Structures are given as structure tokens and as C-alpha cells.
Amino acid sequence: MYKRQVRQSTLERNLLLRNAPHAVHPLPTIIPIFSWTKGAWAALRTLFGSTTAPRSRGAAIVKIGMAMYDMYGARHRVMPRHTFYGKGRALQEMPALTPRIVAAGRYYDAWIARPERLVFELVADGLAAMPRSMALNDTTLKAVDGDVLHIQGFDGATHAVRPRIVVNAAGPWIDTVNAALGAPSRLIGGTKGSHILLDHDELVRMLDGRMIYFEADDGRICLVYDYLGRALVGSTDIPAANPDTVRCDDEEIDYLIASLSALLPKLSFSRAQIVYAYSGIRPLPASDATNPGLISRDHSAPVDEAAGGRGFPIVSLVGGKWTTFRGFAEEVADTVLGRLGRDRQVSTQSLPIGGGRDFPASDGARHDWVDGIARKTGLAPERVGALLSRYGTTAAVFAVTEAQQGDARLPDSAEYSLAEIGHIVRHEHVRHLADIVMRRTTLAVCSTLTMRDLEAIADIAAAALGWSHATRASEVADLSARLTRDNHMRLSAAG
């Protein structure tokens, strides 16, 4: 089971780097090691099915793990193999590391710069591939009447659908959706993960584009890396069931700061450095493991066949993660196609995603692409380059829009233009202010957002979507309260 997970994860990581180079980037990862032999016996117990074995990892276990990672990542390899070195070199490269380490390893992983936007691009690609399909944002399953589902859209319109098969991809809400479909289940036993972003220039400089993947004092795995100029620290792993109420709480913040302080004792950390925090539930399979870290990260797609008055089977997508989502989706799509008596026409394995299509692969190609769009639109090459980094090759459309409408910027988040925001509102299935600020851009997570920006964005959305004055005011009030309460942001009146 573990071998299959690692094999698929490393392959899918390599495919993401090829298919979405605008959003997914190589990430050199450092593993500080605190003992030579610790964890060997526990690893053997876990291998033979233990759900209670601790997760401490000494040098021997880490070395074996990195070798396996290299071996299974050989297919479509795009990054170097791992290296392993002693305490002296580790402290020379990262002087702030605790001297308690005995060695360090380095391997190459990947990070997603704009995960929410990548999800939107996947939806947009699906709609383009099948124009007869429909994607409804902010939609509610209102009722099930025999074989008919009644779905209410954001605008209040109800759609009646008679499905031949239903795929439940609701993540941590899977059991809730199955209950609404008349097929109660207990498939999900998720854990809560929280992260904080710090305004900490000294730490970002020391990281120098690398991630530290480290074991906290209690054996839990944490990480810290440079996320668009902020230090992203995570993550916790706490059993949790209700995705509607999770937030990064004070105990988790204390834990993350304490863990980082123990790892990097020469640097100082405090709550005042937090500019953003977020939390979510991993849709892991229900498990009786006593240690959340031992719950399988594998995925499955159990089928609840048609029964009683329900004439359609339900395929529930349990588990999965960023490094397996494409492969998992392809497996489920093949299952659905087989049940519908259809054959697959195209594999997604080599299919570019969104702005990754025709993305310039070299520095020279990037220069030529930017120069061509700059000449076509009259925008400065620096501005075109910024749009390319943000949207991949779909930046060409944003550049044309900005050239036509002007490059006036948000009051304080000046890296975003009003024309850019307007294009997102009009063409990217926006329903709420949060869609723009949290799911199509990095305005919130990068902490440049101010109340003046929110008001300006709300003006654009209201004009494009026909919001009333009351709706506009409610959207601003709801989002500002959410960002302050749940995301620990401090929204100033102006930058």
C-alpha cells in the first residue's frame, strides 16, 4: 500500500510540474535529523499494520525513505536526486537551525503557488472540453425525489437532474451529501490541518527558496517554506469532523510558534508576525488509529449501488491529495465510463492545465513570450511578466483587457489592476466577494489587502453582477468579519 502511494505521488508530482508549470514549482526540501537510529522498530511495526506506532524518524529511516522517493520518482523525472550530509554542512547552510541535529537530508518536492486558482482552471478546462457540461458555483442539493435531484443555484433557479450515476466529490462533506442523497455513510474520519503565514524577512532569506520538513518535539511532522514572500508554517493534524466550523485556533498557533522556535532558536517568533492563518479538514478515510499521523493518506472510491427508491449508484471519493488528484480522478472517470458503456478518448496524464498550456519553458522562451505580448498590448514587459507568473499563458487575455481598459490599480494592493479584477468577476464564475479575494487571487493570503481594496473590489463586483447596495454592503461586512475572525488578518483602513 505504502509503495503504491509513494509511486503514484512522485509520478503525479512530476506530471504537475510539467502540466502546470505556471502554478507548480520545484521545492528543495531540507529534513533536519535528530538521531541516527530512532524509529526503526516503530517503522517495522507500522509496516506490519500497527496503528499505534510512533512516527519518530532517525537518519537510517530518513535515508531509506529518500532513496525510495528517488526510485519511485524516476518516471518523468524533472528534479535532482536526494543528498545526505552531516551536521556541520547543515548548520553552515542554515545557521539558525538548532545544534541538536545530527545530520540533514535534502530532496526535491514541489509547491503550488495558487492552489485555489488551479482548481478553477481545472473546472474551466473541463467546461471547454465539453461545452454541454455545466458548473454551478454556490449550489445546494435541495431535495431528492425518487431518481430526480433538485439542485438550487446561486440565483435561486432550481435544476432537476435525473442522473445515471452520481460522483460524490464533496471532500470532508461526503457523509453529509450521502445522507442528503438517501445513502447514509461513515466514510470520512478527517483530521484538521492549520497553517500560519508570517511576515518574517530574516526567515525567508534563510530559507532561500527551500522548505524545512521537520519533526516537532512530539513527533508530529511540520514544515516551513517561503510562500510568495511570507513564511508559511504548518501543519497540525488533529481529529475533526465538521468542516464548517474549523479555524486555526489559539492552541494550534501556540504549537506552531513553539515548534518553529525549537527548530530555529536563533530567530524570534511571535503572534505579531502572523499576517494570515487558515485551516481545513483532510478528507481521510474513517479509521481507529490512535495517532492521526498513522491514518492512511491513500484514496478509494467505494460505490453504493442503487437501492430502494434510489435508482442511481453513488461513487464517493475518499481521501486523496494534491499529489494524487489527477490519477485518482482518472481512475474514477474510467469507472464511470465503464458503467456508462463508454471508452476513454483522451488521457489527462500529459494534458496541460489552464495557463500551463504552451507555457514558455526556458528563460529565452519566457523573454520572447513577454516581449511579444508587450508589443501587442503596449503594456510594460515587467507588467506582462507579472501577469504571466500569476496566470500562465492565460495572462495574454488579461493583458489585452488591461490594455483596453487602462491599468488603474487597487488603492493599496497595487500589484492588481481594476481591469484584472473586472475580468475575473465577469469570466470566472464569481458569486461572492470571497471568490475574488480568496479563491481567484492571492490578495488575502499575501496580506496586502486593506478595507479600501475590499471596497474597490466590491464596487467592481456590484457593477458586473448587479448587486444591490444592501448586497454589496453585506458582502463587504461578511468577508471582512471572516478574514478577521477565521484568518487572523488585520485589515487596515489603508496600506
Secondary structure, DSSP 8 states (H G I E B T S, - for coil): -HHHHHHHHHHHHHHHHHH-TTTEEEEEEEEEE--SSTTHHHHHHHHTT-SS------HHHHHHHHHHHHHHT-TT--S---EEEEHHHHHHH-TTS-TT--EEEEEEEEEES-HHHHHHHHHHHHHHH-TT----SS-EEEEEETTEEEEE-TTS-EEEE--S-EEE--GGGHHHHHHHTT-----B--EEEEEEEE--HHHHHHHTT-EEEEE-TTS-EEEEEEETTEEEEE---EE---TTT----HHHHHHHHHHHHHH-TTS---GGGEEEEEEEEE--B----SSGGGS---EE--EE--BTTB-S-EEE-EE--TTTHHHHHHHHHHHHHHHHT------STT---GGGTT---SHHHHHHHHHHHHHHH---HHHHHHHHHHHGGGHHHHHHHHHHH---B-SS-TTSBHHHHHHHHHHTT--SHHIIIIIISSTTTTT---HHHHHHHHHHHHHHHT--HHHHHHHHHHHHHHHHHTS-----S--
